[in-house]
Amino acid sequence: MDIFIEALGWIGSIAVVTAYGLNSYQKIKSDSISFYLMNIGGGALLIVYSYFKTAYANIFINIVWVVIAVTALIRLARKIKA
């Protein structure tokens, strides 16, 4: 179980850092679906990882991270739909 949780943490970290890197090098835009999904997925995995590690400050920051990405994704979806 520990290896599985560690893997989730690494995958989440890689997803968030990859999203940031791709955006920084202008490979994806900060308002793209892929950027939001990488942040949501990575943040969600980091929430799970942090919960098992009882790292409550990390849980908080990743919840905020995911909420920001989800609300931005919803706004983008509404914009595309209109």
C-alpha positions as CSV (number, residue, x, y, z in Angstrom):
1,M,0.0,0.0,0.0
2,D,2.9,2.4,0.8
3,I,4.4,2.0,-2.7
4,F,1.0,2.7,-4.2
5,I,0.5,5.9,-2.2
6,E,4.1,7.0,-3.0
7,A,3.4,6.4,-6.7
8,L,0.2,8.5,-6.5
9,G,2.3,11.3,-4.9
10,W,4.9,11.1,-7.6
11,I,2.4,11.0,-10.4
12,G,0.5,14.0,-9.0
13,S,3.7,16.0,-8.6
14,I,4.9,15.2,-12.1
15,A,1.5,16.2,-13.5
16,V,1.5,19.6,-11.7
17,V,5.1,20.4,-12.6
18,T,4.6,19.3,-16.2
19,A,1.6,21.6,-16.5
20,Y,3.6,24.4,-15.1
21,G,6.6,23.7,-17.3
22,L,4.6,23.3,-20.5
23,N,2.9,26.6,-19.8
24,S,6.1,28.3,-18.9
25,Y,7.6,27.2,-22.2
26,Q,4.4,28.2,-24.1
27,K,3.7,24.6,-25.2
28,I,0.2,24.8,-23.7
29,K,-1.8,27.9,-22.7
30,S,-2.8,28.6,-19.1
31,D,-6.5,28.6,-20.2
32,S,-6.3,25.3,-22.1
33,I,-8.3,22.2,-21.1
34,S,-5.1,20.1,-20.8
35,F,-3.6,22.6,-18.4
36,Y,-6.6,22.5,-16.2
37,L,-6.9,18.8,-16.3
38,M,-3.3,18.2,-15.4
39,N,-3.7,20.5,-12.5
40,I,-6.9,19.0,-11.3
41,G,-5.6,15.4,-11.6
42,G,-2.2,16.2,-10.1
43,G,-3.8,18.1,-7.3
44,A,-6.3,15.4,-6.5
45,L,-3.5,12.8,-6.4
46,L,-1.5,15.0,-4.1
47,I,-4.5,15.4,-1.8
48,V,-4.7,11.6,-1.5
49,Y,-1.0,11.4,-0.9
50,S,-1.0,14.1,1.7
51,Y,-3.9,12.6,3.5
52,F,-2.0,9.3,4.0
53,K,1.1,11.2,5.0
54,T,-1.0,13.4,7.4
55,A,0.4,16.5,5.8
56,Y,-2.6,18.8,6.4
57,A,-1.0,22.0,5.1
58,N,-0.4,20.1,1.8
59,I,-4.0,18.9,1.7
60,F,-5.2,22.5,2.2
61,I,-3.0,24.0,-0.6
62,N,-3.9,21.2,-3.0
63,I,-7.6,21.6,-2.3
64,V,-7.3,25.3,-3.1
65,W,-5.3,24.4,-6.2
66,V,-7.9,22.0,-7.5
67,V,-10.8,24.3,-6.7
68,I,-9.2,27.1,-8.7
69,A,-8.6,24.8,-11.6
70,V,-12.1,23.3,-11.5
71,T,-13.7,26.8,-11.4
72,A,-11.5,28.0,-14.3
73,L,-12.4,24.8,-16.3
74,I,-16.1,25.5,-15.7
75,R,-15.7,29.1,-16.9
76,L,-13.8,27.9,-20.0
77,A,-16.6,25.3,-20.7
78,R,-19.2,28.0,-20.4
79,K,-17.2,30.3,-22.7
80,I,-16.8,27.6,-25.3
81,K,-20.5,26.7,-25.1
82,A,-21.7,30.3,-25.6
